[in-house]
Amino acid sequence: MLNRAVKEYGLQGQGDVGDVLGHLNALAPKSAQAVQDGIFQGTGIRVQPRIAPDGPGFDPESVRPALPKANPWGSADGADPQAAAGMAKVLLTKGDYARGAVPHFKGEFARDSEAARAYTAAVYDEMAKADPQAAALFARQMGDGGLVPIQDPAPAINDLGKRALGGDAEAVRDFAATYTDLLNTDEAAAAKAARNFEQTYGVPIEAAFELGKPASPATGRSYSEAEVLRDWKGNVERQTGMRLTEAADRSDGRKSDAGPIREAHEIKGKERIRNILEDAPGKFVVKDAPEHDGSAPAWRIHRIGYDAVEKHEKTIDRIAKEVGVDADLLRAIAYYENADGHRFGVNDFLDDIGRSKTVMPMNINPEIWGELGMTKENASDPDVNIRAAATLLRRIEERIVDPTPEKVGSVWNGITLDSVNHRGARIGRIYREKPWKSPPKRYPHMDGADREPYGP
């Protein structure tokens, strides 16, 4: 019933279901979370809990999504404007995009991801001109379906910073908001953007606030450079607990005691799942276990691991760069799950008949990790599968105190573990030895037909 309300009654249905979730959350938070997850799996829409105030009735603005400040798909250069305008016109007649549009665009991205990105950007631009709220809903539901690429924030920050340096008041405010949001979500990316800004313009990123001269259009009040800088830095520190200089320190490899992860309390057991999904502050303490040497199991088939990494090599490299995770660690996990985790081919067989809870190539469970951008239906899409795994690996690594491939691999394999196990040690050894670089041998008597399965 709740799924039907969300699917068939648009924003009003989402608002009504949000009220239900809000009241349930006040009584039983875990039950509300379970219902919210079930709705997301059934509809592709994540409805946020809320409790509407007393009043005349439903207010669409209470659940209406906000239009992103920048096109989530970047530049529309290269797209056919007429085709994009036609598609936008069709989409604007719809009240929901999860069932029809999202599967259609998944097919487009599967065929040619770069062409689909530019085309989607052009469609979004056309929708935003005609109906910003419809465009915002489209962007949100495409994001829920794993179709919003992670953009490099540096170009947007540089553009806003350039305008701020020229005294554009609106750009100063947008620049502050954009950089603060980035600090809240990805400190390393924020530090990288700050370095990029300084390299581009030859001045520190703070200069955009020292030199900008914003004035409020509503009041006509002008702010001094020092006041703008002080207010902005204070806002950043209140929201993140970290000074700008500390973000730069982190990017240079020096550890700061002010970061939200290191200040957070230790998370243990299954609470780690919710902590990762919410991307909340927390730290995982995992002890070393030198007694595990990382040796291969008897059932390891090198060919399967090698083929999996080779097949998805470009996807792994691209997604690792976009998400911000070590590409070799992603390869090590992919190799391990395929070469060591196949159990004599049983995993592939279960995937083929739809009976496996975890899905290759990364062997990730969409029932547990669906909020990282995948569903049961799209988990077999390599791009979706690898991106969710990369996001999970990055969040695990961020939380582990003094992370190593062995520690990260252990928690990847068993989220509740507080010490390295033999599987984590195996992943660490794979990471160091890089067996995916050694092509499998061929049987000399078979005219080069099949590859030797048991070793490089």
C-alpha positions, 0 to 999 in steps of 0.5 A: 500500500505504501509503495503504491502511494509513493508510485502512483500519487506523486509528491502528495503520496510521498508526503503522506508516506513521509508522515507515516514514517515520521510518526513511526520513527518517533515510536520505533526508529528501527522499524521506521528504517526497515519500512523506509528501506522496503519502500526504497527497494520497491519503488526506487524512491527514498522517502524521508520521514517527516511530521507535517504541522497542523494546517489546511492539508498537504503542502507540496513544498514540504516534500518537493526536492530542491534543484541542484545548483549545478547540472549533476551530469556536467556539460551537455556538449556533444548531445543532440539538442533536438533529441534532448528537447524531445525527451524532456518534453515527454518526461515533463508529462510524467509525475514519476521517473523511477519506473520508466525513465530510470530503466531507459537511461540505464540502457543508454548508459550501458551502451555508451556512458559518455554519450549518455552522460552528455545526453542526460545533461542536455535533457536535464537542462531542458527540464530545468528551464521549463519546470525546475521542480520536475528536473529536481525530482528527475535528478533525485530519482536518477541518483537513487538509481545510481545514474548520477555520476560523481563530479569533480568539484574543482571546476565548479569551485574554481568558477565560483571562486573566479566570480567571487574574486571579481566581487560577485556577491552571489558567487561569494555566498554560493562559493562558501556554501559549495565549499562548506558542503564539500568539507562536510562530505569529503575532506580530502576532496575539499583539500584537493579543490583548495590546492587546485584553486591556488594553482589556478589563480595563484592565491589561497582559496580564502582570498575569494572571501577576502577580496569579494565585496558582497552586498545583500540585495534585500537590505543593501548592507555591505560586508567588509572582507574581514567580516565575510571571511570570519563569518564563513570560517566560523560556519565551517568550523561549527559544522565540521569541527575542523579549520581550513588549514587542518583540511590542507594538512590532511591532504599532505599526509599529516594527521589532524586530531580535529577531524570528525572521524578521529574525534568520533567514538568507536563503532562495533558489531552490526552498528557499523552497517548503519554507520556506513550507510549514513556516512556518519562519524565513527571509527573502527578498531581492528587489530593486526593478526600476524598468524594469518599468512594470506595463503590461497585456499585449495579451491582458488582458480586463478583464471576466474580472478584474472578474467574478472579483473581484466574484464572490468579493468577500465571500469575499476580505474574510472570508478576508483578515481571518481569515488576516491579509493585505491584502484589496486585495492578494488582490484584485489577485492575483485580478484579475491571474490572471483578467484578465491570466493567462487567455491568451485563455480557455485557462486556463478551458478547461484548468480545465474539462477537468481538465488545468490544474495551477493552479486558479482563481480564484487560479490556485494549484497544489495539487501544490506548495501542497497543505500550505496546506490544499487537495488536487487534489480540493477546489482548485476550491472557492473558499473553499479556493482563496482561503484557500490563496492568502491563506496563501501571500501572507501567508507570502511577505510576512512573509519579504520584506525591505521588502515591496511589492506588486511584490515580493510579486507577483513571488515569488507569480509565481515563487518563486525570483525575487530581483528584481521582474519585469514580472508583479510590477510589473503586480500592483503597478500593479493594487494601486494602480489597483484596476481591479476598482472600474471596471465594464466598459462595455457594447456600446451596440448590443446592448441591454446584453447583453455587457460590453466585454471590453478595459477599464473 
